[in-house]
Amino acid sequence: MTRARRTPGRRPGGPDTRGEILDAARESFADKGFAATSMRAVARRAGVDAALVHHYFDSKDELFIEAMAIPVDPRQIAAHILSGPREETGRRIATAFLGVWESPDGQQRMKALFRSVLSSDEVARMMREGITQMIIQPISQMLDVPDARLRVGLVATQLVGAAVVRYLVELEPVASVDVETLIDRLAPVLQQHLTG
Amino acid sequence: MTRARRTPGRRPGGPDTRGEILDAARESFADKGFAATSMRAVARRAGVDAALVHHYFDSKDELFIEAMAIPVDPRQIAAHILSGPREETGRRIATAFLGVWESPDGQQRMKALFRSVLSSDEVARMMREGITQMIIQPISQMLDVPDARLRVGLVATQLVGAAVVRYLVELEPVASVDVETLIDRLAPVLQQHLTG
């Protein structure tokens, strides 16, 4: 899946331009953080015109998703979670999250992402900021309860732990239980975190 | 805290004997696994008499705890969790687990342990086996429900995730919420995993 828009007549830069923009974006997210990084600053750092950054990437969010090699678009996941009946939000979250991990390609990429977050303070800081802006804030705003951000954070604890135990540590019987059973067990707990 | 029993008149070996036994134990846990490692086999590998291994370490469990630098005795934690009213088990688990992480020394050592488990497949395998034998099996046996091991494994997912998000990734607001609030939120969820 490539996100580049190949508009006829626009000059797409050299063969590595897209990679160079991603390198510059990673540097900027690391140096200045997610909030203080702009498409324009990334362009300056990569030594290209800002229009070229916009040619390859729709938004700063997309630049972040690609730079961090996040295997899914967290904005799509967030939108899916927020649609449908409120009392089944826990189930939708469990299904969407485990769905990414259950695909062989998704699992490999999520493992790599988790390992780099957990072994590097710098990567952890970048992910923390990006995930907060792209997932935790929008979902919290939709929940309209006073402690919404804490609730969404607690959902994150359950999801992260399920992934670490099942896919990274491979602790039985969580590692080999069928995914439907796991969703059945996680759904009420996630719902409790959100609305209990 | 040293676990060596310095009985007068017994020869404790050279200055590094205890460390050499721990090295041999780590090798054996890595090569043969927790179940197939015996005190006698560790003695043979370290080139010392089996009595000397028993002089320094009460049991294979203790050898494992020390070899893996686990900052608490999981058997004591398991005993504490299993005492007291059944309907407050979730709260006792949350309190005991976060209690270890909230002490500065405990936090530093748990972080190191988590990082090594999450970055090394070999360490992950050793921990998986040891934790299964020392914590998951005894607690599962006390629960007397058919899916007890899955339930205890699910408790592990919530605890591991809370620790990773709060102490390793430091995602807000979970990272800085007071520990009493966190216990209040985790207790019912852990109880749900165990008995829901």
Contacts between the chains, C-beta under 8 A, distances in Angstrom:
chain1	res1	chain2	res2	distance
A	114	B	118	7.6
A	115	B	118	6.6
A	115	B	119	6.6
A	117	B	169	6.4
A	118	B	114	7.6
A	118	B	115	6.6
A	118	B	118	4.8
A	118	B	119	7.4
A	118	B	164	7.1
A	118	B	168	6.0
A	118	B	169	7.6
A	119	B	115	6.6
A	119	B	118	7.4
A	119	B	119	5.4
A	124	B	168	7.0
A	124	B	169	5.2
A	124	B	170	7.1
A	127	B	169	7.2
A	128	B	169	5.9
A	128	B	170	6.6
A	128	B	171	5.3
A	128	B	172	7.8
A	131	B	171	7.2
A	132	B	171	7.1
A	132	B	172	7.1
A	136	B	171	7.8
A	149	B	172	7.7
A	149	B	173	5.3
A	150	B	173	5.1
A	150	B	174	7.0
A	150	B	177	6.1
A	150	B	181	7.7
A	150	B	185	7.5
A	153	B	165	6.8
A	153	B	171	6.1
A	153	B	172	7.3
A	153	B	173	5.8
A	153	B	174	4.0
A	154	B	174	6.7
A	154	B	185	5.6
A	154	B	186	7.8
A	154	B	189	7.9
A	156	B	161	7.5
A	156	B	165	5.6
A	156	B	171	6.4
A	156	B	174	7.2
A	157	B	158	6.8
A	157	B	161	4.0
A	157	B	162	4.4
A	157	B	164	7.6
A	157	B	165	4.6
A	157	B	166	7.4
A	157	B	174	6.2
A	158	B	157	6.8
A	158	B	158	5.5
A	158	B	161	5.5
A	158	B	189	7.3
A	159	B	161	6.8
A	160	B	160	7.9
A	160	B	161	4.2
A	160	B	164	5.3
A	160	B	165	5.6
A	160	B	169	7.7
A	161	B	156	7.5
A	161	B	157	4.0
A	161	B	158	5.5
A	161	B	159	6.8
A	161	B	160	4.2
A	161	B	161	2.3
A	161	B	162	6.9
A	161	B	164	6.8
A	162	B	157	4.5
A	162	B	161	6.9
A	164	B	118	7.0
A	164	B	157	7.6
A	164	B	160	5.3
A	164	B	161	6.8
A	164	B	164	6.2
A	165	B	153	6.8
A	165	B	156	5.6
A	165	B	157	4.6
A	165	B	160	5.6
A	166	B	157	7.5
A	168	B	118	5.9
A	168	B	124	7.1
A	169	B	117	6.3
A	169	B	118	7.6
A	169	B	124	5.2
A	169	B	127	7.2
A	169	B	128	6.0
A	169	B	160	7.7
A	170	B	124	7.1
A	170	B	128	6.6
A	171	B	128	5.3
A	171	B	131	7.2
A	171	B	132	7.2
A	171	B	136	7.8
A	171	B	153	6.1
A	171	B	156	6.4
A	172	B	128	7.8
A	172	B	132	7.1
A	172	B	149	7.7
A	172	B	153	7.3
A	173	B	149	5.4
A	173	B	150	5.1
A	173	B	153	5.7
A	174	B	150	7.0
A	174	B	153	4.0
A	174	B	154	6.7
A	174	B	156	7.2
A	174	B	157	6.2
A	177	B	150	6.1
A	181	B	150	7.7
A	185	B	150	7.5
A	185	B	154	5.6
A	185	B	193	7.1
A	186	B	154	7.9
A	188	B	192	6.3
A	188	B	196	6.6
A	189	B	154	8.0
A	189	B	158	7.3
A	189	B	189	5.0
A	189	B	192	5.6
A	189	B	193	6.6
A	192	B	188	6.3
A	192	B	189	5.6
A	192	B	192	6.3
A	193	B	185	7.1
A	193	B	189	6.6
A	196	B	188	6.6
